[in-house]
Every structure is written in C-alpha cells, then in structure tokens.
Amino acid sequence: MSSPTRVHDKVIHIVEKSMSIDQLIMIMYNSPNQMVYDHFKMVNAHLKNDKVQVGQIVLLSPANSNQCTQEEADFLEIALAVDKTLLMLDRSERKILAKRYDFLSNVASYNGLLLGVSNTTWNAHTNQVKAILKDLERSYVSSYNSTGNLSLLKEKCIFKG
C-alpha cells in the first residue's frame, strides 16, 4: 500500500490492490469497531459493491461523528470525479497510476513549473518584440511627417538586441 497523505486528522489513501471494503478497513485501522466501519462507509459512499478498486481514493477520518463534515462532503465529490476518470483507464493503467502516484505528481508539478517559466519567458520576449515594433512605427511616422517619405529609417533606426 502507498503511504497515505495526511491532511490534519484526515488521511487520503490511494488503493493499490482491489479488495473488499472491510478488508481495507482492517488494514488501515488498528482494531476497528463497528462505528469505524459505519463512518468509513458513510464518508466513502462512492465505493460500490463492497469493493475498492485499484486507483480509487478513500478518506480515512476519525469516526467520532455520525455527520459528514464539509471537508468529507467535498472529498466525496472529488472521489466521484476520480472514479469517473478511472473508468476510462484499463486495469494496468490504474495500477501504474496508484503505484507511481507520488512520482507522477512530482513530474506534473515540475512540468507545471517549467511551463510557467516558459510562459513568462515567452511573454517577456513578445513584449520586447512589441516594443521594438512600436519604436519602428514611431520612427516611420516621424520620418513621414517630417520629410514626406520613409527613407530616413536607414540612418535613424537603431536596433537593440
């Protein structure tokens, strides 16, 4: 099993192996009582047919309440979206995703960072080109207004690089 990600007193776990929900509860909790089983099934209502499938996410949270918190309700929406996405993947793809989640997450975050840097660099470049074109336009207009033709640019244009 992958190491769970802790958020305050709640833990999100990515299932790496298909099994019954009760078996997962036994693995994830130390000596669970009936209240733990009931609470787990309530906050993970997206799980169907008493089974967890590879790649599904489950929320482990304290069983000291019979009411869903807002965080648990929000999690359920996300879990349903993940389940919908998992339906598009075959079993081997779901296994790879579950086993390599930490690695894939890091790759995605670094790629996102690189895309941001590339975008910033590209924007700076286009702004520089825009400024050069504006300078050229001003020179053309100025030359035309003062001489009536555009021949002045040969001597007055200085390109900055």
N, C-alpha and C positions, 0 to 999 in steps of 0.2 A: 504494500500500500504506500502511496505517496505521503509525504509528510504534510499534515493539514496546515492551512494558513489561518493564523489566529487573528481575530478581529474582536477586541475587548474580551468578553466572556463567551463569544460565539466562534465556531470554527467551521470553515468551508472545506469540504473534503471532495476530491475528485476520485470517483470509483475507478479502480484499475482492473477489477475482475467481477464478472457477473455472479450474483449470489442472491439469496433471499434477504429481504429487509431485516428479518430477525437475526440472521447470521451477521449482517453488517453491524447491527446494534450491539451484539455480543462482542464483536471485535473492537468497536470504537469506544464502548463504555465499560467501566470496571464494575462488574456485578450489577447490571441494570435491574431496576424493579419495574413493575407494571406501569407506573407513572412515566418512567423514561420511555418505554415503548410507545405509550399513547402520545406523549408530547412529540417524540421524533416523527411519528406518522402524521401528526397534525401539521407540523411545520414543513414537512416534506411531502405534502399532499400530491405533488406532481409524480410521485413514484406509483407505478401501476402494476397490477398483477402480482403483488407481494414480492417483487424482484427489483434489484438495482442493476442497471446495465453499465457496461464499460463506457466511461466518459461522462456519465451523469454527475451532477454536483449535488451534494447533500449538505444540509446545515445541521451542525451539532450545537445545541444551545442548552442552557440549564433548564431542567424540567420542573422548575419551581413555580410555574404558572400554567394555567389552563387556557390562557388567552394569548393570541399571537400579538407580538409587538409590531410596531410599524416596520422595523428592520426585517423581521421574519416575513411579513407580508410582501415587502419589496423583494426579498430574496426569492420568494415563490414565483414572482413574475419573471425574474431573471432565469430561474431554473427551468421554467416552462419554455422560455426562448432558447435556452441551451438544448433542451430536449428536442425542440423543433429542428434546430440545426443539426443535431446528431442523427436525425432521421435521414439526412442527405448523405451521410458517410457510411461506408461499409464497416464491418466489424474490425478489420485490420487497421483502418484509418482511425477508428475510435480508440483502439488500443495504443497506437502510437501517440495520439493526442494526449491521452491520460498519462502515459508513462513519461512523456517528454514535455509535459506542460511547462515546467519551470524553465527549461531550455528555450522552448518556443516563445514563451512570454518575454524572456530576456532579449531574444533575437528581435522580436517585434518592437520592443521598446527602444533598442538601439537603432533599428531601421527607422523608427519614427523620429528619433533624434537626428539621424543623418538626413532624413527628408526635410526636417525643419531647417537644418543648417544649409542644405542645398537650396531650399526655397528662399531663405534670407539672402544668400549669395546671389542667386538669380535676380531677385528683386533689386539688390544694390546695383547689379550690372545693368539692368534695364533702366533704372533711374539715371545712371551715368550716361547711357546712350541717349536717353530722352533729353538730358541737359545739353549734350553736345549738339543734338538736332535743333534744340531751341536756339543755341548760340549761332548755329549756321543760318537759321531762319532770320534771326535778328540782323545778322551781317548782310544777308541778301536784301532784306527790306531797307536797311540803312543805305546800302550801296545803290539800290534802285532809286530811293528817294533823293539821294544827293547827286547822282550822276545820270540817272535815267537809263542806266544799263547795269548788267551784273558782272562786268569784267573785273571789278575791284577785288573780288574774293581771292584771286591768285596771290596778291600781296598782303592782304589783311587777315586771312584766316590762319589761326594758329591752332593746331590740333594738340590736345593734351592727352597723354596716354598714361 
